[in-house]
Amino acid sequence: MKTGFIGIIIEKDRSVAETVNKLLSEYGDHICGRMGLPDKERGVYVISVIIRADNEVISALTGKLGRLNNVKVRSAVTDCEM
């Protein structure tokens, strides 16, 4: 298993947040921690996720998130095995 970071940015329409949270819950067994930072003035909502999983699992989650409207996703995976 690898340790990774997933950065999620929701812009403008926050209605997709419920879908984002459902996806994160589906992968909850792999998530070590998460933090959300809302910037309501600018309409930008940032979620950072620390995940411990195989590359395939991380890719599946980021792919599903990236297909959502108004959602931008970036991830980084370390070679640190845990």
Secondary structure, 3 states (H helix, E strand, C coil): CEEEEEEEEEECCHHHHHHHHHHHHHCCCCEEEEEEEEECCCCEEEEEEEEEECHHHHHHHHHHHHCCCCEEEEEEEEEEEC
